[in-house]
Amino acid sequence: MFTYKKIKGLIRLLRPELPFAAGISVIIGEIVSLGKLPSLSELALGFMWGFFLSGAAMILNDYFDIEVDKVNSPDRPLASGLISSNTAVIFTIIISLLGLLVSFFINRAAVLLYIIFWIIGFLYNWKFKEKGLVGNLFVSSSVAVTIILGAIVVSNPWNIGVIIFSMMLFVFDLGEEIAADAMDVEGDKKRNIKSIAILMGRKKALNISFSLFIIFILLSFLPVIFDLFGISYFIIISLTNILILFWGIKLIKSKTIKKGRLYVRRLYFSGILGLLLIIFSIAII
């Protein structure tokens, strides 16, 4: 029987902020590709494609990381015993099939990409997460492809704006992944994960992460150089970059894991806020 507490646990298992960000990234790909708002059906289908693909990967992450989470995050739904492993598997199947169904309403390329990146997500959570940087690259590639998928939804995948934004998303997510790993060293050792933080030390990993955020900031001004968008984009991305720089500095100076996790989360939400405002600036203004 599903009580309110278990339903809340299922929502936490999904980590809705991350699938939400994936859905928004697909919409950004649509808008950047068209230079305007796409149709309502294209918006809805694109968002759901990204949301369900990412959501399935999030559940699988907790499923394969139960023992790690018992050390790093013992309050997680599976690690705490609130949600059973069997329930997590059923939930994964439901979310995955919903995403596949949505793909059929887009086009064949969307179906193919969905299947490919679902498999990548599964392989990452099952095995490649243990490979450290290789696993990080798997995840960042999956995140970056959401921009390209957005362009595919509106049948205009290859333009300079789409390429720049996918590069930006790849670099930002890679920085966030490496920083997050630096906060999970003790639990990751339990699964024998060869993260940069374990191989090179937490401080070095955070410095590499910060360098990637700097690369993101530099890439974010390419649309300005190529005169792709108006002054509103320049203002929004400048403010977003200030936030990213601020929280990035806080992160590399953090003394505790708790503080570090807080700054990683704030970096992530700064990026999401920037993406939402960019959508508004390109599509509306």
Secondary structure as UniProt FT lines:
FT   HELIX           4..14
FT   HELIX           17..34
FT   HELIX           40..64
FT   HELIX           66..72
FT   TURN            74..75
FT   TURN            77..81
FT   HELIX           85..106
FT   HELIX           108..126
FT   HELIX           128..131
FT   HELIX           133..153
FT   TURN            154..155
FT   HELIX           160..182
FT   HELIX           185..190
FT   TURN            191..192
FT   HELIX           196..200
FT   HELIX           202..220
FT   HELIX           222..225
FT   TURN            226..227
FT   HELIX           231..253
FT   HELIX           257..283
//
